[in-house]
């Protein structure tokens, strides 16, 4: 039985894509390996700060790493955005 060329190519592409996505995952190191700083562009005790702290706590518990929250209010959150852009 002769297999059409397009089917052969499709199977080869599918096999290559599955193989290429599973190999790097096996050799990857655990992320994050050090604490991840969460920058909030609003003052402490604001709604955004409270939500960031709740999310950081839950993500930290799930990943087993610390996620400290750093408030950088001012200039309509531009200060915090600038710090994130430079990181």
N, CA, C and O atoms as a Maestro MAE file, in Angstrom:
{
 s_m_m2io_version
 :::
 2.0.0
}

f_m_ct {
 s_m_title
 :::
 protein
 m_atom[348] {
  # First column is atom index #
  i_m_mmod_type
  r_m_x_coord
  r_m_y_coord
  r_m_z_coord
  i_m_residue_number
  s_m_chain_name
  s_m_pdb_residue_name
  s_m_pdb_atom_name
  i_m_atomic_number
  :::
  1 25 0.847 -1.179 0.000 1 A "UNK " " N  " 7
  2 3 0.000 0.000 0.000 1 A "UNK " " CA " 6
  3 2 0.890 1.239 0.000 1 A "UNK " " C  " 6
  4 15 1.863 1.317 0.751 1 A "UNK " " O  " 8
  5 25 0.556 2.180 -0.828 2 A "UNK " " N  " 7
  6 3 1.333 3.415 -0.955 2 A "UNK " " CA " 6
  7 2 0.703 4.503 -0.086 2 A "UNK " " C  " 6
  8 15 -0.495 4.770 -0.182 2 A "UNK " " O  " 8
  9 25 1.526 5.131 0.768 3 A "UNK " " N  " 7
  10 3 1.060 6.207 1.638 3 A "UNK " " CA " 6
  11 2 1.270 7.533 0.910 3 A "UNK " " C  " 6
  12 15 2.362 7.788 0.401 3 A "UNK " " O  " 8
  13 25 0.240 8.379 0.853 4 A "UNK " " N  " 7
  14 3 0.398 9.674 0.179 4 A "UNK " " CA " 6
  15 2 1.513 10.503 0.824 4 A "UNK " " C  " 6
  16 15 1.744 10.418 2.030 4 A "UNK " " O  " 8
  17 25 2.186 11.289 0.020 5 A "UNK " " N  " 7
  18 3 3.301 12.105 0.487 5 A "UNK " " CA " 6
  19 2 2.856 13.115 1.534 5 A "UNK " " C  " 6
  20 15 3.577 13.352 2.504 5 A "UNK " " O  " 8
  21 25 1.698 13.706 1.360 6 A "UNK " " N  " 7
  22 3 1.235 14.707 2.326 6 A "UNK " " CA " 6
  23 2 1.005 14.085 3.703 6 A "UNK " " C  " 6
  24 15 1.251 14.730 4.721 6 A "UNK " " O  " 8
  25 25 0.539 12.845 3.740 7 A "UNK " " N  " 7
  26 3 0.344 12.165 5.017 7 A "UNK " " CA " 6
  27 2 1.687 11.880 5.682 7 A "UNK " " C  " 6
  28 15 1.830 12.035 6.895 7 A "UNK " " O  " 8
  29 25 2.659 11.467 4.896 8 A "UNK " " N  " 7
  30 3 3.990 11.198 5.429 8 A "UNK " " CA " 6
  31 2 4.615 12.461 6.000 8 A "UNK " " C  " 6
  32 15 5.208 12.435 7.078 8 A "UNK " " O  " 8
  33 25 4.481 13.554 5.284 9 A "UNK " " N  " 7
  34 3 5.021 14.830 5.751 9 A "UNK " " CA " 6
  35 2 4.309 15.269 7.028 9 A "UNK " " C  " 6
  36 15 4.956 15.741 7.963 9 A "UNK " " O  " 8
  37 25 2.998 15.121 7.077 10 A "UNK " " N  " 7
  38 3 2.239 15.517 8.263 10 A "UNK " " CA " 6
  39 2 2.658 14.701 9.486 10 A "UNK " " C  " 6
  40 15 2.792 15.247 10.581 10 A "UNK " " O  " 8
  41 25 2.863 13.410 9.302 11 A "UNK " " N  " 7
  42 3 3.295 12.560 10.414 11 A "UNK " " CA " 6
  43 2 4.699 12.951 10.868 11 A "UNK " " C  " 6
  44 15 4.975 12.981 12.067 11 A "UNK " " O  " 8
  45 25 5.582 13.249 9.926 12 A "UNK " " N  " 7
  46 3 6.945 13.655 10.275 12 A "UNK " " CA " 6
  47 2 6.952 14.972 11.042 12 A "UNK " " C  " 6
  48 15 7.684 15.115 12.021 12 A "UNK " " O  " 8
  49 25 6.146 15.933 10.605 13 A "UNK " " N  " 7
  50 3 6.074 17.228 11.283 13 A "UNK " " CA " 6
  51 2 5.494 17.065 12.687 13 A "UNK " " C  " 6
  52 15 5.998 17.658 13.641 13 A "UNK " " O  " 8
  53 25 4.449 16.274 12.812 14 A "UNK " " N  " 7
  54 3 3.839 16.037 14.119 14 A "UNK " " CA " 6
  55 2 4.825 15.357 15.071 14 A "UNK " " C  " 6
  56 15 4.930 15.742 16.235 14 A "UNK " " O  " 8
  57 25 5.533 14.362 14.585 15 A "UNK " " N  " 7
  58 3 6.516 13.668 15.411 15 A "UNK " " CA " 6
  59 2 7.634 14.610 15.849 15 A "UNK " " C  " 6
  60 15 8.040 14.594 17.011 15 A "UNK " " O  " 8
  61 25 8.126 15.420 14.933 16 A "UNK " " N  " 7
  62 3 9.198 16.363 15.262 16 A "UNK " " CA " 6
  63 2 8.736 17.404 16.270 16 A "UNK " " C  " 6
  64 15 9.485 17.766 17.177 16 A "UNK " " O  " 8
  65 25 7.501 17.890 16.117 17 A "UNK " " N  " 7
  66 3 7.021 18.913 17.048 17 A "UNK " " CA " 6
  67 2 6.812 18.340 18.445 17 A "UNK " " C  " 6
  68 15 7.130 19.001 19.434 17 A "UNK " " O  " 8
  69 25 6.291 17.138 18.542 18 A "UNK " " N  " 7
  70 3 6.106 16.512 19.855 18 A "UNK " " CA " 6
  71 2 7.462 16.239 20.496 18 A "UNK " " C  " 6
  72 15 7.637 16.484 21.690 18 A "UNK " " O  " 8
  73 25 8.407 15.744 19.738 19 A "UNK " " N  " 7
  74 3 9.735 15.452 20.266 19 A "UNK " " CA " 6
  75 2 10.442 16.722 20.726 19 A "UNK " " C  " 6
  76 15 11.102 16.721 21.766 19 A "UNK " " O  " 8
  77 25 10.312 17.801 19.963 20 A "UNK " " N  " 7
  78 3 11.014 19.041 20.314 20 A "UNK " " CA " 6
  79 2 10.424 19.716 21.545 20 A "UNK " " C  " 6
  80 15 11.133 20.446 22.237 20 A "UNK " " O  " 8
  81 25 9.160 19.494 21.834 21 A "UNK " " N  " 7
  82 3 8.561 20.120 23.015 21 A "UNK " " CA " 6
  83 2 8.793 19.318 24.284 21 A "UNK " " C  " 6
  84 15 8.764 19.886 25.376 21 A "UNK " " O  " 8
  85 25 9.021 18.023 24.175 22 A "UNK " " N  " 7
  86 3 9.211 17.221 25.382 22 A "UNK " " CA " 6
  87 2 10.660 17.156 25.826 22 A "UNK " " C  " 6
  88 15 10.912 17.029 27.025 22 A "UNK " " O  " 8
  89 25 11.609 17.235 24.938 23 A "UNK " " N  " 7
  90 3 13.031 17.123 25.311 23 A "UNK " " CA " 6
  91 2 13.516 18.270 26.195 23 A "UNK " " C  " 6
  92 15 14.162 17.992 27.206 23 A "UNK " " O  " 8
  93 25 13.248 19.540 25.881 24 A "UNK " " N  " 7
  94 3 13.725 20.610 26.765 24 A "UNK " " CA " 6
  95 2 13.101 20.555 28.159 24 A "UNK " " C  " 6
  96 15 13.737 20.948 29.137 24 A "UNK " " O  " 8
  97 25 11.881 20.077 28.254 25 A "UNK " " N  " 7
  98 3 11.216 20.022 29.553 25 A "UNK " " CA " 6
  99 2 11.896 19.021 30.485 25 A "UNK " " C  " 6
  100 15 11.876 19.197 31.703 25 A "UNK " " O  " 8
  101 25 12.483 17.996 29.933 26 A "UNK " " N  " 7
  102 3 13.141 16.997 30.759 26 A "UNK " " CA " 6
  103 2 14.436 17.516 31.359 26 A "UNK " " C  " 6
  104 15 14.825 17.096 32.449 26 A "UNK " " O  " 8
  105 25 15.107 18.421 30.665 27 A "UNK " " N  " 7
  106 3 16.385 18.921 31.157 27 A "UNK " " CA " 6
  107 2 16.283 20.290 31.824 27 A "UNK " " C  " 6
  108 15 17.294 20.841 32.258 27 A "UNK " " O  " 8
  109 25 15.093 20.835 31.910 28 A "UNK " " N  " 7
  110 3 14.917 22.169 32.482 28 A "UNK " " CA " 6
  111 2 15.110 22.141 33.995 28 A "UNK " " C  " 6
  112 15 14.759 21.167 34.661 28 A "UNK " " O  " 8
  113 25 15.671 23.222 34.524 29 A "UNK " " N  " 7
  114 3 15.826 23.336 35.971 29 A "UNK " " CA " 6
  115 2 14.543 23.897 36.567 29 A "UNK " " C  " 6
  116 15 13.700 24.443 35.856 29 A "UNK " " O  " 8
  117 25 14.412 23.756 37.854 30 A "UNK " " N  " 7
  118 3 13.209 24.243 38.531 30 A "UNK " " CA " 6
  119 2 13.174 25.767 38.506 30 A "UNK " " C  " 6
  120 15 14.174 26.427 38.790 30 A "UNK " " O  " 8
  121 25 12.023 26.310 38.168 31 A "UNK " " N  " 7
  122 3 11.836 27.764 38.183 31 A "UNK " " CA " 6
  123 2 10.871 28.085 39.296 31 A "UNK " " C  " 6
  124 15 9.909 27.335 39.462 31 A "UNK " " O  " 8
  125 25 11.035 29.071 40.026 32 A "UNK " " N  " 7
  126 3 12.162 29.986 40.134 32 A "UNK " " CA " 6
  127 2 13.196 29.441 41.109 32 A "UNK " " C  " 6
  128 15 12.853 28.742 42.062 32 A "UNK " " O  " 8
  129 25 14.443 29.760 40.872 33 A "UNK " " N  " 7
  130 3 15.509 29.278 41.747 33 A "UNK " " CA " 6
  131 2 15.839 30.285 42.851 33 A "UNK " " C  " 6
  132 15 16.590 29.961 43.771 33 A "UNK " " O  " 8
  133 25 15.294 31.489 42.774 34 A "UNK " " N  " 7
  134 3 15.503 32.512 43.805 34 A "UNK " " CA " 6
  135 2 14.216 33.327 43.941 34 A "UNK " " C  " 6
  136 15 13.347 33.236 43.073 34 A "UNK " " O  " 8
  137 25 14.069 34.121 45.007 35 A "UNK " " N  " 7
  138 3 12.842 34.903 45.188 35 A "UNK " " CA " 6
  139 2 12.553 35.825 44.000 35 A "UNK " " C  " 6
  140 15 13.464 36.390 43.396 35 A "UNK " " O  " 8
  141 25 11.271 35.960 43.684 36 A "UNK " " N  " 7
  142 3 10.819 36.804 42.579 36 A "UNK " " CA " 6
  143 2 10.140 38.032 43.171 36 A "UNK " " C  " 6
  144 15 9.160 37.907 43.905 36 A "UNK " " O  " 8
  145 25 10.653 39.212 42.859 37 A "UNK " " N  " 7
  146 3 10.099 40.455 43.403 37 A "UNK " " CA " 6
  147 2 8.882 40.877 42.571 37 A "UNK " " C  " 6
  148 15 8.951 40.949 41.344 37 A "UNK " " O  " 8
  149 25 7.776 41.154 43.253 38 A "UNK " " N  " 7
  150 3 6.553 41.629 42.605 38 A "UNK " " CA " 6
  151 2 6.486 43.139 42.803 38 A "UNK " " C  " 6
  152 15 6.413 43.613 43.936 38 A "UNK " " O  " 8
  153 25 6.509 43.896 41.713 39 A "UNK " " N  " 7
  154 3 6.460 45.359 41.774 39 A "UNK " " CA " 6
  155 2 5.009 45.805 41.628 39 A "UNK " " C  " 6
  156 15 4.324 45.421 40.680 39 A "UNK " " O  " 8
  157 25 4.548 46.619 42.576 40 A "UNK " " N  " 7
  158 3 3.194 47.184 42.535 40 A "UNK " " CA " 6
  159 2 3.336 48.694 42.449 40 A "UNK " " C  " 6
  160 15 4.011 49.302 43.279 40 A "UNK " " O  " 8
  161 25 2.713 49.297 41.463 41 A "UNK " " N  " 7
  162 3 2.833 50.736 41.240 41 A "UNK " " CA " 6
  163 2 1.855 51.576 42.033 41 A "UNK " " C  " 6
  164 15 1.572 52.713 41.657 41 A "UNK " " O  " 8
  165 25 1.341 51.042 43.109 42 A "UNK " " N  " 7
  166 3 0.369 51.753 43.932 42 A "UNK " " CA " 6
  167 2 0.812 51.708 45.388 42 A "UNK " " C  " 6
  168 15 1.627 50.861 45.753 42 A "UNK " " O  " 8
  169 25 0.289 52.610 46.234 43 A "UNK " " N  " 7
  170 3 0.721 52.654 47.637 43 A "UNK " " CA " 6
  171 2 0.266 51.425 48.427 43 A "UNK " " C  " 6
  172 15 -0.666 50.729 48.023 43 A "UNK " " O  " 8
  173 25 0.932 51.163 49.555 44 A "UNK " " N  " 7
  174 3 0.521 50.051 50.412 44 A "UNK " " CA " 6
  175 2 -0.923 50.222 50.887 44 A "UNK " " C  " 6
  176 15 -1.407 51.343 51.043 44 A "UNK " " O  " 8
  177 25 -1.587 49.121 51.110 45 A "UNK " " N  " 7
  178 3 -2.976 49.049 51.576 45 A "UNK " " CA " 6
  179 2 -3.984 49.475 50.523 45 A "UNK " " C  " 6
  180 15 -5.161 49.646 50.841 45 A "UNK " " O  " 8
  181 25 -3.559 49.650 49.281 46 A "UNK " " N  " 7
  182 3 -4.515 49.930 48.204 46 A "UNK " " CA " 6
  183 2 -5.072 48.595 47.704 46 A "UNK " " C  " 6
  184 15 -4.568 47.529 48.056 46 A "UNK " " O  " 8
  185 25 -6.097 48.669 46.896 47 A "UNK " " N  " 7
  186 3 -6.695 47.448 46.358 47 A "UNK " " CA " 6
  187 2 -5.705 46.625 45.548 47 A "UNK " " C  " 6
  188 15 -5.675 45.399 45.655 47 A "UNK " " O  " 8
  189 25 -4.895 47.298 44.740 48 A "UNK " " N  " 7
  190 3 -3.900 46.594 43.926 48 A "UNK " " CA " 6
  191 2 -2.846 45.924 44.807 48 A "UNK " " C  " 6
  192 15 -2.394 44.820 44.502 48 A "UNK " " O  " 8
  193 25 -2.455 46.582 45.889 49 A "UNK " " N  " 7
  194 3 -1.460 46.014 46.800 49 A "UNK " " CA " 6
  195 2 -2.006 44.771 47.493 49 A "UNK " " C  " 6
  196 15 -1.313 43.760 47.602 49 A "UNK " " O  " 8
  197 25 -3.238 44.848 47.957 50 A "UNK " " N  " 7
  198 3 -3.841 43.710 48.647 50 A "UNK " " CA " 6
  199 2 -3.963 42.519 47.705 50 A "UNK " " C  " 6
  200 15 -3.647 41.391 48.084 50 A "UNK " " O  " 8
  201 25 -4.421 42.765 46.476 51 A "UNK " " N  " 7
  202 3 -4.538 41.680 45.497 51 A "UNK " " CA " 6
  203 2 -3.172 41.099 45.151 51 A "UNK " " C  " 6
  204 15 -3.031 39.882 45.027 51 A "UNK " " O  " 8
  205 25 -2.170 41.951 44.997 52 A "UNK " " N  " 7
  206 3 -0.824 41.469 44.681 52 A "UNK " " CA " 6
  207 2 -0.287 40.595 45.804 52 A "UNK " " C  " 6
  208 15 0.361 39.582 45.543 52 A "UNK " " O  " 8
  209 25 -0.548 40.972 47.042 53 A "UNK " " N  " 7
  210 3 -0.065 40.181 48.176 53 A "UNK " " CA " 6
  211 2 -0.776 38.830 48.264 53 A "UNK " " C  " 6
  212 15 -0.150 37.816 48.573 53 A "UNK " " O  " 8
  213 25 -2.071 38.817 47.994 54 A "UNK " " N  " 7
  214 3 -2.815 37.552 48.011 54 A "UNK " " CA " 6
  215 2 -2.308 36.631 46.904 54 A "UNK " " C  " 6
  216 15 -2.063 35.448 47.139 54 A "UNK " " O  " 8
  217 25 -2.153 37.173 45.705 55 A "UNK " " N  " 7
  218 3 -1.679 36.370 44.576 55 A "UNK " " CA " 6
  219 2 -0.246 35.906 44.814 55 A "UNK " " C  " 6
  220 15 0.076 34.747 44.551 55 A "UNK " " O  " 8
  221 25 0.616 36.789 45.306 56 A "UNK " " N  " 7
  222 3 2.010 36.419 45.565 56 A "UNK " " CA " 6
  223 2 2.098 35.310 46.611 56 A "UNK " " C  " 6
  224 15 2.928 34.409 46.493 56 A "UNK " " O  " 8
  225 25 1.259 35.370 47.616 57 A "UNK " " N  " 7
  226 3 1.262 34.333 48.650 57 A "UNK " " CA " 6
  227 2 0.862 32.982 48.068 57 A "UNK " " C  " 6
  228 15 1.504 31.969 48.346 57 A "UNK " " O  " 8
  229 25 -0.186 32.967 47.270 58 A "UNK " " N  " 7
  230 3 -0.663 31.702 46.700 58 A "UNK " " CA " 6
  231 2 0.309 31.130 45.673 58 A "UNK " " C  " 6
  232 15 0.539 29.922 45.639 58 A "UNK " " O  " 8
  233 25 0.875 31.987 44.845 59 A "UNK " " N  " 7
  234 3 1.855 31.514 43.861 59 A "UNK " " CA " 6
  235 2 3.104 31.013 44.578 59 A "UNK " " C  " 6
  236 15 3.678 29.994 44.193 59 A "UNK " " O  " 8
  237 25 3.521 31.725 45.614 60 A "UNK " " N  " 7
  238 3 4.681 31.294 46.390 60 A "UNK " " CA " 6
  239 2 4.469 29.945 47.053 60 A "UNK " " C  " 6
  240 15 5.377 29.113 47.086 60 A "UNK " " O  " 8
  241 25 3.273 29.727 47.581 61 A "UNK " " N  " 7
  242 3 2.963 28.433 48.189 61 A "UNK " " CA " 6
  243 2 2.968 27.324 47.143 61 A "UNK " " C  " 6
  244 15 3.446 26.220 47.405 61 A "UNK " " O  " 8
  245 25 2.437 27.619 45.960 62 A "UNK " " N  " 7
  246 3 2.363 26.609 44.904 62 A "UNK " " CA " 6
  247 2 3.739 26.263 44.344 62 A "UNK " " C  " 6
  248 15 4.003 25.103 44.028 62 A "UNK " " O  " 8
  249 25 4.620 27.258 44.216 63 A "UNK " " N  " 7
  250 3 5.935 27.031 43.612 63 A "UNK " " CA " 6
  251 2 7.042 26.800 44.636 63 A "UNK " " C  " 6
  252 15 8.159 26.435 44.271 63 A "UNK " " O  " 8
  253 25 6.740 27.011 45.911 64 A "UNK " " N  " 7
  254 3 7.746 26.798 46.945 64 A "UNK " " CA " 6
  255 2 8.851 27.846 46.948 64 A "UNK " " C  " 6
  256 15 10.002 27.537 47.258 64 A "UNK " " O  " 8
  257 25 8.511 29.062 46.611 65 A "UNK " " N  " 7
  258 3 9.492 30.147 46.565 65 A "UNK " " CA " 6
  259 2 8.835 31.418 47.090 65 A "UNK " " C  " 6
  260 15 7.609 31.531 47.092 65 A "UNK " " O  " 8
  261 25 9.645 32.374 47.535 66 A "UNK " " N  " 7
  262 3 9.108 33.633 48.045 66 A "UNK " " CA " 6
  263 2 8.832 34.597 46.895 66 A "UNK " " C  " 6
  264 15 9.579 34.650 45.917 66 A "UNK " " O  " 8
  265 25 7.750 35.356 47.028 67 A "UNK " " N  " 7
  266 3 7.383 36.402 46.087 67 A "UNK " " CA " 6
  267 2 7.138 37.686 46.876 67 A "UNK " " C  " 6
  268 15 5.983 38.043 47.109 67 A "UNK " " O  " 8
  269 25 8.199 38.392 47.295 68 A "UNK " " N  " 7
  270 3 8.006 39.624 48.074 68 A "UNK " " CA " 6
  271 2 7.395 40.729 47.221 68 A "UNK " " C  " 6
  272 15 7.739 40.889 46.050 68 A "UNK " " O  " 8
  273 25 6.487 41.487 47.822 69 A "UNK " " N  " 7
  274 3 5.809 42.582 47.124 69 A "UNK " " CA " 6
  275 2 6.533 43.884 47.438 69 A "UNK " " C  " 6
  276 15 6.766 44.202 48.604 69 A "UNK " " O  " 8
  277 25 6.890 44.639 46.397 70 A "UNK " " N  " 7
  278 3 7.603 45.911 46.527 70 A "UNK " " CA " 6
  279 2 6.713 47.016 45.958 70 A "UNK " " C  " 6
  280 15 6.455 47.055 44.755 70 A "UNK " " O  " 8
  281 25 6.246 47.915 46.830 71 A "UNK " " N  " 7
  282 3 5.389 49.019 46.390 71 A "UNK " " CA " 6
  283 2 6.240 50.174 45.892 71 A "UNK " " C  " 6
  284 15 7.148 50.625 46.589 71 A "UNK " " O  " 8
  285 25 5.948 50.658 44.679 72 A "UNK " " N  " 7
  286 3 6.638 51.811 44.087 72 A "UNK " " CA " 6
  287 2 5.592 52.778 43.543 72 A "UNK " " C  " 6
  288 15 5.431 52.893 42.328 72 A "UNK " " O  " 8
  289 25 4.872 53.482 44.439 73 A "UNK " " N  " 7
  290 3 3.823 54.387 43.975 73 A "UNK " " CA " 6
  291 2 4.397 55.683 43.417 73 A "UNK " " C  " 6
  292 15 5.551 56.030 43.667 73 A "UNK " " O  " 8
  293 25 3.579 56.376 42.669 74 A "UNK " " N  " 7
  294 3 3.954 57.702 42.185 74 A "UNK " " CA " 6
  295 2 3.914 57.811 40.678 74 A "UNK " " C  " 6
  296 15 4.101 56.833 39.955 74 A "UNK " " O  " 8
  297 25 3.663 59.031 40.222 75 A "UNK " " N  " 7
  298 3 3.646 59.371 38.796 75 A "UNK " " CA " 6
  299 2 2.685 58.492 38.012 75 A "UNK " " C  " 6
  300 15 2.980 58.080 36.890 75 A "UNK " " O  " 8
  301 25 1.537 58.209 38.607 76 A "UNK " " N  " 7
  302 3 0.537 57.403 37.910 76 A "UNK " " CA " 6
  303 2 1.034 56.011 37.583 76 A "UNK " " C  " 6
  304 15 0.722 55.478 36.518 76 A "UNK " " O  " 8
  305 25 1.796 55.418 38.470 77 A "UNK " " N  " 7
  306 3 2.388 54.082 38.338 77 A "UNK " " CA " 6
  307 2 3.554 54.022 37.362 77 A "UNK " " C  " 6
  308 15 4.044 52.932 37.066 77 A "UNK " " O  " 8
  309 25 4.008 55.158 36.857 78 A "UNK " " N  " 7
  310 3 5.134 55.168 35.916 78 A "UNK " " CA " 6
  311 2 6.441 54.758 36.579 78 A "UNK " " C  " 6
  312 15 7.309 54.181 35.924 78 A "UNK " " O  " 8
  313 25 6.594 55.045 37.857 79 A "UNK " " N  " 7
  314 3 7.822 54.673 38.561 79 A "UNK " " CA " 6
  315 2 7.937 53.150 38.629 79 A "UNK " " C  " 6
  316 15 8.987 52.586 38.321 79 A "UNK " " O  " 8
  317 25 6.865 52.499 39.028 80 A "UNK " " N  " 7
  318 3 6.868 51.035 39.078 80 A "UNK " " CA " 6
  319 2 7.040 50.419 37.706 80 A "UNK " " C  " 6
  320 15 7.763 49.434 37.553 80 A "UNK " " O  " 8
  321 25 6.379 50.990 36.700 81 A "UNK " " N  " 7
  322 3 6.512 50.471 35.338 81 A "UNK " " CA " 6
  323 2 7.935 50.638 34.821 81 A "UNK " " C  " 6
  324 15 8.442 49.775 34.105 81 A "UNK " " O  " 8
  325 25 8.581 51.743 35.180 82 A "UNK " " N  " 7
  326 3 9.966 51.960 34.768 82 A "UNK " " CA " 6
  327 2 10.917 50.952 35.388 82 A "UNK " " C  " 6
  328 15 11.855 50.490 34.737 82 A "UNK " " O  " 8
  329 25 10.676 50.612 36.644 83 A "UNK " " N  " 7
  330 3 11.514 49.620 37.317 83 A "UNK " " CA " 6
  331 2 11.339 48.254 36.660 83 A "UNK " " C  " 6
  332 15 12.311 47.526 36.457 83 A "UNK " " O  " 8
  333 25 10.108 47.916 36.332 84 A "UNK " " N  " 7
  334 3 9.853 46.638 35.663 84 A "UNK " " CA " 6
  335 2 10.507 46.620 34.282 84 A "UNK " " C  " 6
  336 15 11.072 45.604 33.879 84 A "UNK " " O  " 8
  337 25 10.436 47.731 33.561 85 A "UNK " " N  " 7
  338 3 11.019 47.790 32.221 85 A "UNK " " CA " 6
  339 2 12.536 47.645 32.253 85 A "UNK " " C  " 6
  340 15 13.121 47.085 31.325 85 A "UNK " " O  " 8
  341 25 13.178 48.139 33.304 86 A "UNK " " N  " 7
  342 3 14.639 48.061 33.399 86 A "UNK " " CA " 6
  343 2 15.131 46.726 33.941 86 A "UNK " " C  " 6
  344 15 16.325 46.431 33.872 86 A "UNK " " O  " 8
  345 25 14.232 45.924 34.474 87 A "UNK " " N  " 7
  346 3 14.675 44.653 35.066 87 A "UNK " " CA " 6
  347 2 14.977 43.606 34.024 87 A "UNK " " C  " 6
  348 15 15.359 42.487 34.366 87 A "UNK " " O  " 8
  :::
 }
 m_bond[347] {
  # First column is bond index #
  i_m_from
  i_m_to
  i_m_order
  :::
  1 1 2 1
  2 2 3 1
  3 3 4 2
  4 3 5 1
  5 5 6 1
  6 6 7 1
  7 7 8 2
  8 7 9 1
  9 9 10 1
  10 10 11 1
  11 11 12 2
  12 11 13 1
  13 13 14 1
  14 14 15 1
  15 15 16 2
  16 15 17 1
  17 17 18 1
  18 18 19 1
  19 19 20 2
  20 19 21 1
  21 21 22 1
  22 22 23 1
  23 23 24 2
  24 23 25 1
  25 25 26 1
  26 26 27 1
  27 27 28 2
  28 27 29 1
  29 29 30 1
  30 30 31 1
  31 31 32 2
  32 31 33 1
  33 33 34 1
  34 34 35 1
  35 35 36 2
  36 35 37 1
  37 37 38 1
  38 38 39 1
  39 39 40 2
  40 39 41 1
  41 41 42 1
  42 42 43 1
  43 43 44 2
  44 43 45 1
  45 45 46 1
  46 46 47 1
  47 47 48 2
  48 47 49 1
  49 49 50 1
  50 50 51 1
  51 51 52 2
  52 51 53 1
  53 53 54 1
  54 54 55 1
  55 55 56 2
  56 55 57 1
  57 57 58 1
  58 58 59 1
  59 59 60 2
  60 59 61 1
  61 61 62 1
  62 62 63 1
  63 63 64 2
  64 63 65 1
  65 65 66 1
  66 66 67 1
  67 67 68 2
  68 67 69 1
  69 69 70 1
  70 70 71 1
  71 71 72 2
  72 71 73 1
  73 73 74 1
  74 74 75 1
  75 75 76 2
  76 75 77 1
  77 77 78 1
  78 78 79 1
  79 79 80 2
  80 79 81 1
  81 81 82 1
  82 82 83 1
  83 83 84 2
  84 83 85 1
  85 85 86 1
  86 86 87 1
  87 87 88 2
  88 87 89 1
  89 89 90 1
  90 90 91 1
  91 91 92 2
  92 91 93 1
  93 93 94 1
  94 94 95 1
  95 95 96 2
  96 95 97 1
  97 97 98 1
  98 98 99 1
  99 99 100 2
  100 99 101 1
  101 101 102 1
  102 102 103 1
  103 103 104 2
  104 103 105 1
  105 105 106 1
  106 106 107 1
  107 107 108 2
  108 107 109 1
  109 109 110 1
  110 110 111 1
  111 111 112 2
  112 111 113 1
  113 113 114 1
  114 114 115 1
  115 115 116 2
  116 115 117 1
  117 117 118 1
  118 118 119 1
  119 119 120 2
  120 119 121 1
  121 121 122 1
  122 122 123 1
  123 123 124 2
  124 123 125 1
  125 125 126 1
  126 126 127 1
  127 127 128 2
  128 127 129 1
  129 129 130 1
  130 130 131 1
  131 131 132 2
  132 131 133 1
  133 133 134 1
  134 134 135 1
  135 135 136 2
  136 135 137 1
  137 137 138 1
  138 138 139 1
  139 139 140 2
  140 139 141 1
  141 141 142 1
  142 142 143 1
  143 143 144 2
  144 143 145 1
  145 145 146 1
  146 146 147 1
  147 147 148 2
  148 147 149 1
  149 149 150 1
  150 150 151 1
  151 151 152 2
  152 151 153 1
  153 153 154 1
  154 154 155 1
  155 155 156 2
  156 155 157 1
  157 157 158 1
  158 158 159 1
  159 159 160 2
  160 159 161 1
  161 161 162 1
  162 162 163 1
  163 163 164 2
  164 163 165 1
  165 165 166 1
  166 166 167 1
  167 167 168 2
  168 167 169 1
  169 169 170 1
  170 170 171 1
  171 171 172 2
  172 171 173 1
  173 173 174 1
  174 174 175 1
  175 175 176 2
  176 175 177 1
  177 177 178 1
  178 178 179 1
  179 179 180 2
  180 179 181 1
  181 181 182 1
  182 182 183 1
  183 183 184 2
  184 183 185 1
  185 185 186 1
  186 186 187 1
  187 187 188 2
  188 187 189 1
  189 189 190 1
  190 190 191 1
  191 191 192 2
  192 191 193 1
  193 193 194 1
  194 194 195 1
  195 195 196 2
  196 195 197 1
  197 197 198 1
  198 198 199 1
  199 199 200 2
  200 199 201 1
  201 201 202 1
  202 202 203 1
  203 203 204 2
  204 203 205 1
  205 205 206 1
  206 206 207 1
  207 207 208 2
  208 207 209 1
  209 209 210 1
  210 210 211 1
  211 211 212 2
  212 211 213 1
  213 213 214 1
  214 214 215 1
  215 215 216 2
  216 215 217 1
  217 217 218 1
  218 218 219 1
  219 219 220 2
  220 219 221 1
  221 221 222 1
  222 222 223 1
  223 223 224 2
  224 223 225 1
  225 225 226 1
  226 226 227 1
  227 227 228 2
  228 227 229 1
  229 229 230 1
  230 230 231 1
  231 231 232 2
  232 231 233 1
  233 233 234 1
  234 234 235 1
  235 235 236 2
  236 235 237 1
  237 237 238 1
  238 238 239 1
  239 239 240 2
  240 239 241 1
  241 241 242 1
  242 242 243 1
  243 243 244 2
  244 243 245 1
  245 245 246 1
  246 246 247 1
  247 247 248 2
  248 247 249 1
  249 249 250 1
  250 250 251 1
  251 251 252 2
  252 251 253 1
  253 253 254 1
  254 254 255 1
  255 255 256 2
  256 255 257 1
  257 257 258 1
  258 258 259 1
  259 259 260 2
  260 259 261 1
  261 261 262 1
  262 262 263 1
  263 263 264 2
  264 263 265 1
  265 265 266 1
  266 266 267 1
  267 267 268 2
  268 267 269 1
  269 269 270 1
  270 270 271 1
  271 271 272 2
  272 271 273 1
  273 273 274 1
  274 274 275 1
  275 275 276 2
  276 275 277 1
  277 277 278 1
  278 278 279 1
  279 279 280 2
  280 279 281 1
  281 281 282 1
  282 282 283 1
  283 283 284 2
  284 283 285 1
  285 285 286 1
  286 286 287 1
  287 287 288 2
  288 287 289 1
  289 289 290 1
  290 290 291 1
  291 291 292 2
  292 291 293 1
  293 293 294 1
  294 294 295 1
  295 295 296 2
  296 295 297 1
  297 297 298 1
  298 298 299 1
  299 299 300 2
  300 299 301 1
  301 301 302 1
  302 302 303 1
  303 303 304 2
  304 303 305 1
  305 305 306 1
  306 306 307 1
  307 307 308 2
  308 307 309 1
  309 309 310 1
  310 310 311 1
  311 311 312 2
  312 311 313 1
  313 313 314 1
  314 314 315 1
  315 315 316 2
  316 315 317 1
  317 317 318 1
  318 318 319 1
  319 319 320 2
  320 319 321 1
  321 321 322 1
  322 322 323 1
  323 323 324 2
  324 323 325 1
  325 325 326 1
  326 326 327 1
  327 327 328 2
  328 327 329 1
  329 329 330 1
  330 330 331 1
  331 331 332 2
  332 331 333 1
  333 333 334 1
  334 334 335 1
  335 335 336 2
  336 335 337 1
  337 337 338 1
  338 338 339 1
  339 339 340 2
  340 339 341 1
  341 341 342 1
  342 342 343 1
  343 343 344 2
  344 343 345 1
  345 345 346 1
  346 346 347 1
  347 347 348 2
  :::
 }
}
